[in-house]
Every structure is written in structure tokens, then in C-alpha cells.
Amino acid sequence: MSATTVNLGIGVRGFYYADVNSDNWVRVENIVEGSLAFTFTDPTETPLNVEDKADPIALLRTKDTPDRIDLSFYNLSAAEIAVLTGGSATGEKYSSPLTVQNITKRIRIVTEPYNSYYIIYTLENAQLLGKPAGAPTKKQAEQFNVSCVVQAAANLSGTSIAPYTREACHEYVPYNLIVDDTANTLAFTIMKTGSVLGDYEYSSTIGGAGTWVPVTTNPITGLTGEIAQAALGIRCEIGISTPQKATAVPDKGFTA
């Protein structure tokens, strides 16, 4: 992407959650327009002052208030309320929890394309706080507010990773790649309106002797044996230009 490329986050295409360190994304529909809010806080500053100097000899910065993303939804199912706020669901009946719940999820927010690019915001280990936020009236449906609080994150190996990421992707690049290690499939979501499966191709041997194969089904099937994460990818191949052919790689590979 060139320095002159305009990649702005405008509008919201979707809100997704998954278990921490998982890429099995689940979409939640009906985000209330204008409800999405980012709160990235400034650190608390503590100056170390000494008697004979006007300015501090050092400035200590600590993060006392965590960052968070808030948004609201209309028309959540009982199962969705249970996931986002705690409690349980039986059919379309939701029952609140008996105690305060600690719910941690991986969160992803995807914007609408603008100037051919869209933005993916990911919280790797967010603690969720969900609650009813608006009572129904004649002119207003009930709403549920969900706060996603940023926490420190680590991968499955225990290595610390960035708790928050922002990625700009060309609209032809697919997103939410899901590896199903049991079914040996790789699913993905198309961003570009009007694109069809035939516009895309996949490889399980990137950098090796394999070739790119046209996508005919979603999810892609028949991915057997051990395949490393770096060897998997899906890209758009419709004979346009290089940016559209950028490869999307899933968050994990296949085990034998």
C-alpha cells in the first residue's frame, strides 16, 4: 500500500466474536447506527520532582484506565444475549446469571469499504460487559450495550502479543478465514460486493512447489494432513492489479 493510499474506517460492515486464540468467528447483526465508540485513554503521568530543579528528572507513565470499544445492538437472540452478557438461553428465553460474569472473547470489527479499502479492528483478549441499554417505547426498540475492554493478550504458546490491531485491506482481500481442523475445511468471507467464488483461488503450499487452485466451494474442502499456517492462503485472481491479489492468511494451520 502506497503512502498516498487513503484507508479510512467509515461505517461498520460487521461485529464478530470468537474464543480467545480462535478464528471461529461468529457474526452479530443489527448494530445500532452511530453507537460504535472507541475510548483509548491517556496514561496517568507522575513527575519525579527534586528540590533544586524546576522540571522533573523523570516522568512515570502508567495505564490506570483500560481502553475499550462500546457499541449497541437491536434484536439480539436469547443465545446472543447469553454470550455477550452472561447467563443462559433456552430457546428464545434468556435467563440472567446469578453472579457477575467474567466473559472474555476475541473481538473483530470490520468497516465498510472506502476508496477500495476496509479496516479490521481486532481485540485479542477483551472482557465483555453486556447489559440492556434502552427500554422499548412506541418510537424506540430495546437495545443491548456491549463494552469490550482491552486486556493483555498472549498466543497459545504463552508469548505476549499486541492486544489491539488495526489492519487496512483491499476490498478484494477476503477476511475471517476459519480453519476447521476436524472437517479439514477453510472458510472465508468475501468483502467485495459482486464478487463470486470464481474470482478467488487458494494455495496450501505458498512458497513451495504447489500452484494456486480456483475456489469452487466455500468452505474449501479436502485440506488433509499437516499444513502450516504460513502455507495457507486465499487471494483474488481476476486479472486486475497487484493490490487485489494480496493474500489473506488464516490465524492457524492444520494438524495431521
C-alpha angles and dihedrals in degrees: 000000000000124000089247095056112115109221109173127171103233125161127351122267097179151341118222137181133193137168113278110278090012130110096200093119123196119197123223115204134207104047109187109249112255094007098110111105131174118207113188107172131214117242121252111256122215115186119210103221126189130197100247100044131070093209127053119262089223141002119222117206123196131173107235098162120049124229117252146182120216130192140154135226139205125214103011117179119238089253092052092049089051092052095046101037105022127245126090142285130219109184105308094338116104121200120195120233122264092226137026109286128222104210119181123185141158107250131203129183120189123196129213116266116270123182087354094303134097131192129232117201114193131188107195098198114014127169110221127217112185128179143151107278107178132031118225118260134167089272102031135054121217116272135203120212122210123193116197109199118200116238133178111279138207135180125241089275091058095250115142115248134185108283092210131034136178118200128184113210133182111251091244091059110095122227142201095047107192122199114203102195092186098050093035092232137133118208129187143177123239116223102184112089110233095022118132132199090260089066090066138068134186140207133196094188105053108174091015137084096288127107132224112266125205114252111241101164137032112241095040109230138204098048097147132168128024113325120176120229092243090055094060127082148143124208140170115254110183100131098259123114138316099265091061089055095059108134125240113212125196123238094250142015135232125277122219 
